[in-house]
Every structure is written in C-alpha cells, then in structure tokens.
Amino acid sequence: MRDQVKTPYGGAVPDTPDPISEAHRQWSARWPEHADRMAAVTSVMRAQQLLLSRIEAVLKPHGLTFAAYEALRLLAFTRTGTMPMGKMGTRLMVHPASVTNVIGRLERRGLVGRAPSPDDRRVVLATITPAGRDLAEEATAALNDAAFGIAALPAERAAEITAALRAVRVSVGELSDDQ
C-alpha cells in the first residue's frame, strides 16, 4: 500500500506518483492534443485549493474568511472607507449576491455598515467601521508575515506566476493584451 497524504479538502491522495502527472500520462495516451491543457487547468485548481487553505488558516484567528478579508481590505483602501456594493462586486470579481452575503456577515459583527446612497437611493453603500479598519490592518499584517502562504517561493517566481496567469486571463477573454 502506498503512503497517503491528507489533503485540505478531506480526501487521501497517493504521494507518489503526483496525481496530476499521472492524469497527464493517462490523457497523453488517449487525447495527447489535450493533455497539457488538462494538466495546466488541474494544476491551477489544485494550487488554488492549497493556497486558499493556507490563507484561510492565517485569517481564521481573526475570524475572517478570505472573502470577508478581501471586502474589508477593499473598503479600507478607499479614501472614505465607503463604496457602492455593486462596484465592490466588480472590483472583487464576484457575483453581487456574494458581496451581499459577505457584507451582511461583516455588518452583524460591527465591522461594516450599510446605507442607501444619499445621491441615489437605489445604490447601497458599504462603509468600513473603525473596528473593521483595525481588523483589516491586523489581518493584513498576518498575511504579510506569512508571505501569503508561499514564503518558500522566491518573489521573482511569484511575479512569473502572476504573468503566466495573466496570459491565461487574456486567453479566456477577461483582459486584452493592452490592459
């Protein structure tokens, strides 16, 4: 029996061979023209699972999920601490319902307030509270101290990964080459 490695999502994965390498081998035997793309997508998805798990572990002592942290950080970055919730969804690249859910949870904790815009009552504004701003700063310091869960990865490699993933975003039409 092979050694097993416990994964953050609960299943056991054999530690050798690498499951993605094995999938690539299987795909190469059946659909060689698609094997590299399948391995690329699978690798990105697995890396996302690993990184989210590490980020959530850093944020857990602060009582935050990554989604909640992102919302607080976005509001803290604004000059006034206020932003329309629709614009938050665009900036965070999530569905408006997700913003509503996250802001609702933060509001119940006293970290964010919601109110209609005085200029347009159809627009709902989210505003970070002083407690929310303090928590955003604490959580940001913790993430920076943890090097966002990839301390062993040199900064130059992180920049290369960002560039490579930008190419993916361009290839699927989210961005254009000149953006």
C-alpha positions in Angstrom: 0.0 0.0 0.0 1.3 3.4 -0.9 1.8 6.2 1.6 -1.2 8.6 1.7 -1.2 12.3 2.2 -4.2 14.0 3.8 -5.4 16.9 1.7 -7.3 20.0 2.9 -10.5 19.0 1.2 -10.6 15.7 3.1 -9.6 13.0 0.6 -6.4 11.0 0.6 -4.1 11.3 -2.4 -1.2 9.0 -3.1 2.1 10.8 -2.5 3.7 9.1 -5.5 3.2 9.5 -8.3 2.0 13.0 -8.5 -1.7 12.6 -9.3 -1.5 15.4 -11.9 1.4 13.8 -13.6 -0.4 10.5 -13.6 -3.5 12.2 -15.1 -1.3 13.8 -17.8 0.1 10.4 -18.6 -3.4 8.9 -19.0 -4.6 11.9 -21.1 -1.4 11.7 -23.2 -2.3 8.1 -24.1 -5.8 8.9 -25.0 -6.1 12.6 -26.0 -2.5 13.8 -26.5 -3.5 17.1 -28.0 -5.4 18.0 -24.8 -3.0 16.6 -22.1 -1.0 19.7 -21.5 -4.1 22.0 -21.2 -5.8 19.5 -18.8 -2.6 19.4 -16.7 -2.4 23.1 -16.6 -6.0 23.6 -15.5 -5.8 20.8 -13.0 -2.5 22.3 -11.6 -4.1 25.7 -11.2 -7.2 24.3 -9.5 -5.0 22.3 -7.1 -2.8 25.3 -6.4 -5.9 27.3 -5.6 -7.0 24.7 -3.1 -3.6 24.7 -1.4 -3.3 28.5 -1.3 -6.8 29.1 -0.1 -6.3 26.6 2.7 -3.1 28.4 3.8 -4.7 31.9 3.6 -7.8 30.7 5.5 -5.6 29.3 8.2 -3.8 32.7 8.7 -7.2 34.5 8.7 -9.0 32.1 11.0 -7.6 33.6 14.3 -9.0 36.9 13.1 -12.4 35.4 12.5 -12.2 36.1 8.8 -12.6 34.1 5.6 -10.6 35.2 2.5 -13.8 36.7 1.0 -14.5 38.7 4.1 -10.9 39.9 4.3 -11.0 41.0 0.7 -14.1 43.0 1.3 -12.7 44.7 4.4 -9.4 45.4 2.6 -11.1 46.9 -0.4 -13.1 49.2 1.8 -10.0 50.1 3.8 -8.2 51.1 0.6 -10.8 53.6 -0.3 -10.3 57.3 0.6 -13.6 57.5 2.5 -14.0 53.8 3.6 -17.2 53.7 1.6 -18.1 52.0 -1.7 -21.2 51.0 -3.6 -21.8 47.3 -3.2 -22.2 46.8 -6.9 -18.8 48.3 -7.5 -17.4 46.0 -4.8 -18.7 43.0 -6.7 -16.9 44.3 -9.9 -13.7 45.0 -8.0 -13.7 41.7 -6.2 -14.8 39.9 -9.3 -17.7 38.1 -7.6 -21.4 37.9 -8.0 -23.5 40.7 -6.3 -25.1 38.0 -4.1 -21.7 37.1 -2.7 -21.0 40.7 -1.8 -24.4 41.0 -0.1 -23.7 37.8 1.9 -20.2 38.8 3.0 -21.2 42.4 3.8 -24.2 41.1 5.8 -21.9 38.9 7.9 -19.4 41.7 8.5 -22.2 44.1 9.4 -23.5 41.7 12.0 -20.1 41.8 13.6 -20.0 45.6 13.6 -17.1 45.7 11.0 -19.1 47.3 8.2 -22.3 49.4 7.9 -24.8 49.6 5.0 -26.9 52.5 4.0 -28.6 53.8 0.9 -26.6 56.4 -1.1 -27.7 59.9 -0.4 -27.4 60.6 -4.2 -29.2 57.6 -5.5 -31.4 55.5 -3.1 -31.2 52.5 -5.4 -27.5 52.2 -4.6 -26.4 50.6 -1.3 -23.2 51.8 0.2 -20.9 49.7 2.4 -18.8 51.5 4.9 -16.0 50.1 7.0 -16.2 50.9 10.7 -13.2 51.7 12.9 -13.3 48.2 14.2 -13.3 46.8 10.7 -10.4 49.0 9.7 -8.4 47.8 12.7 -9.2 44.2 11.9 -8.3 44.7 8.2 -4.9 46.1 9.3 -4.3 43.2 11.8 -5.2 40.6 9.2 -3.1 42.3 6.5 -0.1 42.2 8.8 -0.7 38.5 9.5 -0.9 37.7 5.7 2.2 39.7 5.0 4.1 38.0 7.9 3.0 34.6 6.4 4.1 35.8 2.9 0.6 34.9 1.8 1.3 31.2 2.4 4.1 31.0 -0.2 7.2 32.1 1.8 9.3 29.4 0.2 8.6 30.8 -3.3 11.0 33.5 -4.3 9.4 36.8 -5.2 10.7 36.6 -8.8 8.9 33.2 -9.2 5.7 34.8 -7.8 6.0 37.5 -10.4 6.5 34.9 -13.2 3.4 33.0 -12.0 1.4 36.3 -12.0 2.5 37.0 -15.6 1.7 33.4 -16.7 -1.8 33.6 -15.1 -2.4 37.0 -16.7 -1.7 35.2 -20.1 -4.5 32.7 -19.1 -6.8 35.6 -18.3 -6.1 37.2 -21.7 -6.6 33.8 -23.4 -10.1 33.4 -22.0 -11.1 37.0 -22.8 -11.2 38.5 -19.3 -8.4 41.0 -20.3 -7.0 42.2 -23.5 -3.3 42.3 -24.3 -3.1 46.0 -23.9 -4.8 46.2 -20.5 
